[in-house]
Amino acid sequence: MQLKTEEDFEDVIIGAKILGCGGGGEESIARVRVNFILEHGMKVKVIDPKDVPDEAFLCVSGMVGGRASPECLHLVEHLDPVTRHPMVAATKLLQDYLEVPLHTLISTEIGAGNFLVPIMVSAQFGINMLDGDLCGRAKPEISISTSNVAGLSITPLAISSRFGDEIILKDAITDQRAETLARTMAVQSGGSVGVARCPHRWSKYKKAAIPNTLSKSKNLGTALREARASGNDPIIPIKQALDGSILFDGKIKQFNVKDEGGFVIGDVIITNEEKDQFKVWFKNEYLVTWKNERPFVTSPDLICIVDKQTGEGLTPWGDDFTKDREVVVLGGTNAPIWYTKKGLNIFGPRHFGFDLDYQPINELIK
């Protein structure tokens, strides 16, 4: 897969915004990173998982944080930034600590913004970017990762703020504890920090990595762009990319949101002409749904909300959910590793405090 032109990157952003299930980083920031790559003539070397040597060292390079609330910003209003790219600083910090050269970077999740983080870092380091990720969609916590399911240690973990703070977390009692510590530093740093973590050789990583999700996102973005240009139904290529189903088709009735602990939390209520109601609960990403007040599709399945007319992926971060906007909710299965007992413990609805057991989407659709 080639990422050379602005159109190449734009297709990744558009596709990943949908497959990110409401989260995965902001597309506006992603485009800033694309411009940085193109303006500096950087080369992006995307590598297929089957071409990574077993002895190669990989790590996750990304950001931890959420919407910068007024409370977060107040904590740093008198500090002067020293870097625009804390994710680069964190990756260098981890590599220096390990004293081992990194061969390839991997994304923590599918996301319009969060794919572009390791892509930009890999371009600056001159190393590979894996065509794959560790979630198969986006998720609200770094501990929700196939690396966690596969038993790969999240530490050592490097954290860097844009104000020059740097931390090496040598060990953590659980991945969830590491998440809490990184999230706390993000809140204390104005809403986000750069993080590099989970360094391992490919011989271990291959059992965790979900392959070819970067190219999947790009292919969806290309197909959607072409559908729009030809006047075809934009929902069709999304459904095909998910290999999934339409869960609901209706209009926005209500949108409730609040900032809490570095997360954007709330729900979207959608209704149709038959008076059916569809509710989606989110914590950064869409995670639990109800149809006519009965539990329906949940994580780790993919839950995507898109504009009915354009197919644009919608997020709970801004003003996407205006009353009466026509939307379509689609769903699809995730990677098999998530449907193990450990996978469901980490990413099933009970993890988010709901007294619900995961039900396979294919059974619910039937």
Backbone hydrogen bonds, N-H to C=O, Kabsch-Sander energy under -0.5 kcal/mol:
donor,donor_aa,acceptor,acceptor_aa,energy
9,F,5,T,-1.9
10,E,6,E,-2.4
11,D,7,E,-2.3
12,V,8,D,-1.6
13,I,9,F,-2.5
14,I,10,E,-2.6
15,G,11,D,-2.3
16,A,12,V,-2.9
17,K,13,I,-2.0
18,I,14,I,-1.0
19,L,15,G,-2.4
20,G,16,A,-1.7
21,C,18,I,-1.7
22,G,17,K,-0.8
23,G,20,G,-1.4
30,A,26,E,-1.7
31,R,27,E,-2.1
32,V,28,S,-1.2
33,R,29,I,-1.9
34,V,30,A,-2.2
35,N,31,R,-2.4
36,F,32,V,-1.8
37,I,33,R,-2.2
38,L,34,V,-2.7
39,E,35,N,-3.0
40,H,36,F,-1.5
41,G,38,L,-1.2
42,M,37,I,-2.3
44,V,3,L,-0.5
45,K,43,K,-0.6
45,K,127,I,-0.6
46,V,44,V,-0.9
47,I,129,M,-2.7
51,D,48,D,-2.4
52,V,49,P,-1.5
56,A,53,P,-1.5
58,L,200,H,-2.9
59,C,104,T,-1.0
60,V,197,R,-2.7
61,S,106,I,-1.1
62,G,195,V,-2.8
64,V,193,V,-2.4
66,G,191,G,-1.8
69,S,67,R,-1.1
73,L,69,S,-2.4
74,H,70,P,-2.0
75,L,71,E,-1.0
75,L,72,C,-0.7
76,V,72,C,-0.5
76,V,73,L,-1.0
77,E,73,L,-0.5
77,E,74,H,-0.6
79,L,76,V,-2.1
82,V,162,R,-3.4
83,T,162,R,-1.6
88,V,85,H,-0.9
89,A,85,H,-1.6
90,A,86,P,-2.5
91,T,87,M,-1.8
92,K,88,V,-2.3
93,L,89,A,-2.4
94,L,90,A,-2.3
95,Q,91,T,-2.4
96,D,92,K,-2.7
97,Y,93,L,-1.9
98,L,94,L,-2.5
99,E,95,Q,-2.1
100,V,95,Q,-0.9
103,H,57,F,-2.8
104,T,57,F,-1.4
105,L,128,N,-2.3
106,I,59,C,-2.0
107,S,132,G,-0.8
110,I,137,R,-2.0
112,A,23,G,-0.5
113,G,24,G,-1.1
113,G,25,G,-0.6
114,N,24,G,-3.2
115,F,111,G,-1.9
117,V,113,G,-0.7
119,I,115,F,-1.5
120,M,116,L,-2.2
121,V,117,V,-2.4
122,S,118,P,-2.9
123,A,119,I,-2.1
124,Q,120,M,-2.1
125,F,121,V,-2.4
126,G,122,S,-1.5
127,I,122,S,-2.0
128,N,103,H,-1.9
129,M,45,K,-2.7
130,L,105,L,-2.9
131,D,47,I,-2.5
132,G,130,L,-1.8
133,D,210,I,-1.7
134,L,107,S,-0.9
144,I,141,E,-1.5
145,S,143,S,-1.5
146,T,134,L,-2.4
148,N,145,S,-0.7
149,V,145,S,-1.7
150,A,146,T,-2.4
151,G,148,N,-0.8
152,L,147,S,-2.9
157,L,169,L,-2.1
158,A,196,A,-3.2
159,I,167,I,-2.8
160,S,194,G,-2.6
161,S,165,D,-2.1
164,G,161,S,-1.5
167,I,159,I,-2.6
169,L,157,L,-3.5
169,L,167,I,-0.6
170,K,168,I,-1.0
178,A,174,T,-1.8
179,E,175,D,-2.4
180,T,176,Q,-2.2
181,L,177,R,-2.2
182,A,178,A,-2.5
183,R,179,E,-2.9
184,T,180,T,-2.2
185,M,181,L,-1.8
186,A,182,A,-2.0
187,V,183,R,-2.4
188,Q,184,T,-2.2
189,S,185,M,-0.6
189,S,186,A,-0.9
190,G,187,V,-1.1
191,G,186,A,-2.9
192,S,186,A,-0.6
193,V,64,V,-1.9
194,G,160,S,-3.0
195,V,62,G,-2.9
196,A,158,A,-2.2
197,R,60,V,-2.0
198,C,154,I,-2.2
200,H,58,L,-1.9
202,W,56,A,-2.1
203,S,54,D,-2.1
204,K,201,R,-1.6
205,Y,201,R,-2.2
206,K,202,W,-2.6
207,K,204,K,-1.1
208,A,205,Y,-2.3
209,A,205,Y,-2.5
210,I,133,D,-3.0
212,N,131,D,-3.5
213,T,210,I,-0.6
216,K,212,N,-1.4
217,S,213,T,-1.9
218,K,214,L,-2.2
219,N,215,S,-2.8
220,L,216,K,-2.0
221,G,217,S,-2.5
222,T,218,K,-2.5
223,A,219,N,-2.5
224,L,220,L,-2.7
225,R,221,G,-2.3
226,E,222,T,-2.4
227,A,223,A,-2.1
228,R,224,L,-2.4
229,A,225,R,-2.2
230,S,226,E,-1.7
231,G,227,A,-0.6
231,G,228,R,-0.9
232,N,227,A,-2.3
236,I,233,D,-0.8
238,I,234,P,-0.8
239,K,235,I,-2.5
240,Q,236,I,-2.2
241,A,237,P,-2.3
242,L,238,I,-2.1
243,D,239,K,-1.0
244,G,239,K,-1.8
245,S,331,G,-2.3
247,L,245,S,-0.6
247,L,329,V,-3.1
248,F,329,V,-1.6
250,G,327,V,-2.1
251,K,271,T,-3.1
252,I,325,R,-1.9
253,K,269,I,-3.0
254,Q,269,I,-1.8
256,N,267,D,-2.7
258,K,265,I,-2.2
260,E,263,F,-2.8
263,F,260,E,-1.5
265,I,258,K,-2.8
265,I,263,F,-0.6
266,G,282,F,-2.0
267,D,256,N,-1.7
268,V,280,V,-2.4
269,I,254,Q,-2.9
270,I,278,F,-3.2
271,T,251,K,-2.4
272,N,276,D,-1.3
275,K,272,N,-1.9
278,F,270,I,-3.1
279,K,290,W,-2.7
280,V,268,V,-2.5
281,W,288,V,-3.3
282,F,266,G,-2.7
283,K,285,E,-2.1
284,N,264,V,-3.0
285,E,283,K,-2.0
286,Y,21,C,-2.7
287,L,281,W,-2.6
288,V,281,W,-1.4
289,T,297,V,-1.3
290,W,279,K,-2.2
291,K,294,R,-2.7
292,N,277,Q,-3.5
292,N,290,W,-0.5
294,R,291,K,-1.4
296,F,289,T,-3.0
299,S,287,L,-2.6
301,D,298,T,-1.6
302,L,332,G,-2.8
304,C,330,L,-3.0
306,V,304,C,-0.5
306,V,328,V,-2.6
307,D,312,E,-2.4
308,K,326,E,-2.2
311,G,307,D,-2.4
314,L,305,I,-2.8
318,G,315,T,-0.5
322,T,320,D,-1.2
324,D,252,I,-3.1
325,R,322,T,-1.9
327,V,250,G,-2.8
328,V,306,V,-2.5
329,V,248,F,-3.0
330,L,304,C,-3.0
330,L,328,V,-0.5
331,G,245,S,-2.5
332,G,302,L,-1.5
338,W,335,A,-1.8
339,Y,336,P,-1.9
340,T,337,I,-1.1
344,L,340,T,-2.5
345,N,341,K,-1.8
346,I,342,K,-1.8
347,F,343,G,-2.3
348,G,344,L,-2.2
351,H,348,G,-1.2
352,F,349,P,-1.0
353,G,350,R,-1.8
354,F,349,P,-1.7
356,L,354,F,-2.2
363,E,360,P,-0.6
364,L,360,P,-1.9
365,I,361,I,-2.6
366,K,362,N,-1.5
